[in-house]
Amino acid sequence: MSAATQSATRAAPSEALKPRTRPRGAVLRIDVVATPLAVARVALILAHRQFDVLTMDVAAPVDGLRRITIEVDTTDETRVRHLVKFLNRSLDVVKVGWRNG
């Protein structure tokens, strides 16, 4: 591969350090029971409600609970509140907290 082709495929260092230009989405902190299916059910609810997930962090279980932190790509408060209500109906979900990014 030539040097010109290699330099064209790499991102410039200044581009990697640029701040985000779009507004951040809502961040949800969901406490679920520590069962393997709980995380899958939360992911299924997000997919069913057609949310674009930017990041999803699943923590190790502590005292029978597992915390899932999710950033979704929306700033529409009404839509997020409906999602929180929907998540709270799930038997696996113990608590849902959220904030707009």
Salt bridges, closest charged atoms under 4 A:
ASP31 OD1 - ARG67 NE 2.87
GLU71 OE2 - ARG20 NH2 3.66
GLU71 OE1 - ARG24 NH2 3.46
ASP73 OD1 - ARG22 NH1 3.53
GLU77 OE1 - ARG81 NH2 3.00
ASP92 OD2 - ARG41 NH1 2.53
